[in-house]
Amino acid sequence: MATDSPPDLDQTFDRARRRFLTGATGMAVAAGLPGILLARAAPAYIAADASRPQAVHGLQIGDVRADRAVIWSRADRPARMRIEYAFDEGFSDAVRLRGPHALSASDYTARVDLTGLPPDRSVFVRVLFENLDAEKATGEPIVGRFRTASARERRDLVFTWGGDTAGQGWGINPDVGGMKIYEAMRALGPDFFIHCGDTIYADGPIAPEVRLPDGTIWRNLVTPEKSKVAETLAEFRGNYRYNLLDENVRRFNAEVPQIWLWDDHEVVNNWSDAKSLADDPRYTEKRVPLLVGRAARAFLEYAPMRWYSQVEQERIYRHLPYGPDLDVFVLDMRSYRGPNSENRQPEPGPETAFLGRAQLDWLKQALKRSRATWKVVAADMPLGLQIGDGRDPQGRPRWEAVANGDGPALGRELEIAQLLAFIKRAGVENVVWLTADVHYCAAHYYDPARAQFTDFAPFWEFVAGPLNAGSFGPNALDNTFGPQVIFQKAPPRPNAPPSDGYQFFGEVRIEHDSRDMVVSLRDWQGTAVFSQRLRARPVPRRGDD
């Protein structure tokens, strides 16, 4: 489908910033913002110098709903965050908020959960940081924008997804313009973006140069934290800061709200309770659970997401409603799994856990309650692709994801079989799975007529990535749930660099008139390599089940 590119926002942001710097007056009072102190007088917004705190890593917008959004940024020193938002680029009648302190305990990151916003409105935001001294001098503001989700009214929706950023030694290369795939996504003007995991490669050091097969040199921007595997909290944090050095990423972040998942490379490759680093000389810290703890802390500091549970403050799985035509269900396929194993257990138990009982029950009930036309399940790994994790001490194959080779549902497949059977029995329509992880793009159609386990309704799964990492694939299919490859595109050799062109993201368009979903797989220049129209099936009204 042809799309119209949105207007370039650089000039808009620059105009807004100039207005801001020439002096804003009085402070408006905002309602419905729990936990946020409202400033009473406008601070002195003047040009920055070396003594003023700067937001050098830009801002991020996350987990947008009809009435709220998370605004994230990071100062370069101890400071207090200040936010201003309005509904026009001139920031007339702006609401100004005194946000939280940005201190070393959070690596100087800070966020505000804006609430009480009107649905389906463009919102302009400005963020700056204030010195913690008597003068309260402020640095230069940074500007962003987003659109809140609809509440009841239908409109066309566009969003993108992908995964796998700065992996396999392929980092920010200024010679090729940095991580250009983020600019290709931004140019489509999406309402939001889903990052399906491997947001960083904590286990993937970046070297200054990589010699390509043709003899040319790929040159990486390198930082100390990216020159070795991450073990300390500071090194995990440094991996997130590295990605934010890319101007394409910062520009994207300021205009496109995000929904983050995580997977393995936020910690270490293929981690589970079976992971051992005893034979990996790169690591002096061998305790994987400790690395997980540090990695989770850094992820939650840098992800533009709100905390969803006071009981489980590190919970990542969540539901984001996006109007009458879309509900997004975000999964965590990493935190609750049992050990990677041969994955052939005939009965469910602790070793077959993948989503885990609490998350599985939550997902089933959330899908059943949904009355949105489309239910998008955002997953960190595909369901029907075989992804290995070496061999166990007895020489048996060990599996990293759900699939374990052809045959009936066994091991982790038991959870997925239970979920798919529930979806069918509950009459949940229009469920689509989006994922990444395998570093190529594909469209899979799961058909019970071709499956070993048959108690489910047909569904689609789309795979996109990597965003800026080595390209691989394709992986072999597992016939348990009857997947068919409708389309796939993978490189001719493993670990192909981004410059080879095998970098992919996905785009979803939901048409408000037909309610159809059109899914496209696009390369790093934004060119569609595949598109599929999915016809919307009627959704039962409330009280029908």
BELVENHU-V842519 format. One record per helix or strand of 3 or more residues. SS is the DSSP state (hx for helix, st for strand). FROM is the first residue (numbers start at 1). LEN is the number of residues. Records with the same first field share a line. If there is no record, write none. Layout:
SS->FROM-LEN  FROM-LEN
//
This chain:
hx->10-12  104-3  174-3  181-6  224-3  233-11  247-9  288-15  350-3  357-13  413-14  448-3  479-3  498-3
st->59-4  69-6  79-8  95-8  109-6  122-10  142-6  157-6  192-4  209-3  217-3  257-4  318-4  326-5  374-5  388-4  397-3  431-5  441-6  459-5  483-7  504-7  517-7  528-7
//
